[in-house]
Each structure stands twice: as C-alpha cells, then as structure tokens.
Amino acid sequence: MRIVDGIVDYARIKDHPASLVYALFHAVPIALYAGELTTAGQFVKLMIDLAMKHALERWNAWGQCFEGVLLIKRGDSGAGSRLLRAGLDRVPEAAFHHHTNFFLAELAEGLGRAGRLTEGFVVMERALARAKRIEEGWCFAELLRKNGELLLVRAAPNDVANAEECFKQALEWGRRQDALSWELRSATSLARLYRRQGRTTQARKVLAPVYRRFTEGFTTADLLAANALLDALR
C-alpha cells in the first residue's frame, strides 16, 4: 500500500482539496483490489468529507459509489447495491469516468449476492456493452470474470459451461494485455470451478503458473486466496 499512501500524501502536501479528492478517487480502487478495506474506508470518508466541505458534488457522488462498494465487500450486498446505484444515478452521463465499469461490475456482483440476479445480469450486460462500445479494455477481463461468477450463482442449464468460457476468455484477455492481476483473478475463478468438478490436475495447471510469476504482493487478498486454493489442490 506504499503507492496508495504516496499518492494521497503528495496531494496533501500540495494543500489543494480538489487534487486530494482526485488522488483519493484513484487510490480507493487500489486499496479495494488489494483487499485493504479499512484503508479504503478511511480514504472514502476523507473523500466525502472534502467533497461536502468544498461543495464538490460530483466527487461526493463518486464517494457514495465507493461507500456502496465497501458495503458489498463487507457482506451487506443489499444495502451496498442500493447505495451504489443511487450514487451512479447522481452522476451525469457526460461525467462518466473510466471507473464507471468498475462500479457497474461491483453493482452487478452485489445484486447477484443479494439474490437479484436478473437485475445483476442487466447491469453486467450494460457494462460489457459499454466496454465494447468505447473500446474500454482495461477492465474487460474482470468484467468477463464477474459475469462468469454470476452465471455460477444462477446455475441454470448451460450456465456452468458458459461460466467456464467466460473465465477462459478473461484469462486470455489478461494475458494479451500483460495484466498479471487480472490473469490471477481469472485463473483463480477457473481453478475454483475445476476443483468443484473434481478436475484438480487441470486446476493446478491453470493457477500455479500464474501464481509463480508474482514476485511481491503476497499479503494482498488475491494472492492469499490463490495460495490457499493451491494448498487445497495439493
């Protein structure tokens, strides 16, 4: 988390509220991806406080979106989804940012966890279509992976096979972009599915090579989860 702290500390030194809010806006997702929910929560609170104090309405809305994501991550999917959707509704379409698909993916996941799968798929389809329309490829692998996870929750006929295909496509997207973190998430989802099916050898072959390419960050949530899964596959 040294990079995240550095971003925020630099903005504080500049003593410019708008710069600090902007820095926090980019620091929060890093903390969330690392699984540092306490740090993310502190950053979100500071972001909202600054936005309210300095009448930065758009940033206040983004802060509300992050609050919703945090609730989902902490297990309160119903309340988190409602808060996140309300935050997105406050942001004008013209102001939509490259974080928008991040929020849409989290909303889809939260709706799925709250038992509102039909709504979750509608949101996910919107995110995937938006990513294709504006060629926003930076998180496309993660969108595909989360779509696969939603399919596994629904478990209708062909959903398992379609989820496997989503995970494979997500893994390929990550490889093509040399986005190792997306590769790890996709490989973990695919390996977890293979383990459920009793295909442990395939699960290890998918996950182990990706995990071995990491040289740092072993205390982050994704690497801890991958390591635990590899231990279970031995």
N, C-alpha and C positions, 0 to 999 in steps of 0.2 A: 504493500500500500504506500510505499515511499513516493511513487509517481503521483498518486492521488493527492497526498498531503502537500507535495511540492507545488502542484497546480493551484491549490487553494491558498497556500502560504504566499505564493507570488502575488496573487490577486489581492490578498490582504495588505501586502506591502505597498502595492500601488494605491491603496486607500481610495478606491473607486467602486462604489456599490454595484454599478451595472457590470463592471468587469468581474467582480467577485461572484455575482449571481450567474454570470455566463460560465465562469470557471466551475462553479458548483454543478451547473446543468450538465457539464461534461464529466465531472468527477463522480457523480452519483452512479451512473451505469457501470463504471469501472468497479466501484465498491460492490455493487449488486452482483456483477458477474463473478467477482472473487468470493462471494458468499459472506462479505463483511456487512451484515445487516445493521449492526449497531452503528458503525461508521456511516453507512448510507443514511440511516435515520437522523444522525446528527447533522449531516450535510443538508438533508431535505428541510429540516427545521430551520436551519440558518438561511437557506434559500427563500423559504416562505416568509420568514421574519423580515428579511431585507426587502423582498418584493412588496410586502404590505407597508413597510415604513417609508419606502420611496415611491409608492404608487406605480409599481412596475406590474401592471395587471397581467400581461401575457406570461411573465415569469411566475407569477402567483398560480396561474392555471397549470403551467408545467409542473410546479411544485406539488399541486394537488394530484396530478397524474402519478408522480413518484410516490406520494403517500399511498395511493391505491395499490401500486405495485408492491410496496413494502407489506401492506396488509395481506396481499395474496401470498407473498413469500413466507409470511409468518403463520399461514394456515387459515386466515379469515377470508376465504375466497369470495363469499357473498358480498360482504361489506366492501372489500377491496375492489371488486368488479364494479360495484355501483359508484364508488368514489372515482375510480379511474375513468369510467365512461363519462361521468359528469365533468371531469377535468378536460377530457378531449372535446366535449361539446362546447366548452368555453373558448377554445382556441379557433380563431377564424381559419377557414380552409387555406387562405393565402399565406397564413403564418406557419403552415405545417412544415415541420423540420425533418431532417434525416432521422431523428429519433422516433418519428411517428410510427413507423413499422415496428420498432421495438415495443412501443406502448400497445399497438394493436395485437401483437403476438402475446404479450402478457395478459391483455384483456381476454383474448380467446382462451388461453390456458386457465385463467381464473373462472371464466364462465363454465368451462368444462368441469373443473373441480367442484363448482357449486351445483352441478347437475343440470346445467342449462346448455347442453351440448349443441342443440340446434342453433342457438344464438352464437355459440362459440365458433361453429363452422362458418357461419355467415361472416363473422369478423375476420376469421382466418382467410377466407376467400378474398375478402376486401384487401387484406394485407398482401397476399400473393399477387393479386391483380395489380395493385399499386406498384409493387416492386418491379413487375414486368413492364408496366406502362412507362415508368420513369427510369427504367434500367438501374434501379437501386439494388445493386448486387451485394453490398457489403454484409447484409444480414440474411440473404436469401437462403443460405444453408440452414440457419437457425429457424427460419420460417418453415422450411420443409420438415425439419426435425420435430418442431412443435405440432405440425399438422399430423405427423405420424403418431405422436403421443396421444393426440385427440382421438385418432382412429382406434387406437388400442383401448381407450376408455369406452368408446361406443360399442366396439366389438360386434358389429353387425356382420352378416356374411361378406366375405372378401376383405373386411377391414384389416385383418392381421396381415394378409398378403400385401395390401396396399400400403400399410404402415411400414412393412419391411422395405418396399420400394422407395418410400419417402426417405427412410434412413439411408439407404444406399445412394440416392441422389444427393442428399445433404452431405454425405461423406465425400462424394465426388466433387461437389461444389467447393467444399473446404480445401480439398487437395489442389484443385485447379487454381484457387486463389492464394494458396500457401498460407491459409488461415488455420494454424495449428489448433487453436482453441475450439473453433467450430468443428474441426475434424474430431477432436477428442469427445465433444458432446455427442456428435453423431455416432461415433464408434461405440460410445458407452450405451446409447439407446439401442443400437443394433445388437450389441453383445448381450445386453439385458434381455432382449427379445429371444435371442438364440438360446440363452440359458433356460428361459421358461419353456422352451420347446425341447430341451434336453440335448441341444446341439453345442455342447461345451467346447469341443475342439474348434469349431468354427468361431465361437465367441472369443476364445483366446486369440485366434489368428487375426480377428478384426481389431481387437482392442490393444493387445500387447505392443505391436509395432508402433502405434501412435503414441502410447504412453511413454515408450522408451526414448522418443525423440525430445522429450522435455528435459531441460537442464536446471530449471528453477520453478518456483511457484508451487512447491509440493504441499503447502499448507492451505492452498485455495480449495474451495468447495468442489470444483470439478475434478481436480487431481485426486483429492481424498476419496471421492466417490468411485473414480476409475480404479484406484488402487484397491479399495475394498472389494470391488467386483472381481478384479483379477485374483485376489486372495481366495474368494469364494469359488473361483473356477479351477483352482489347483487340485 
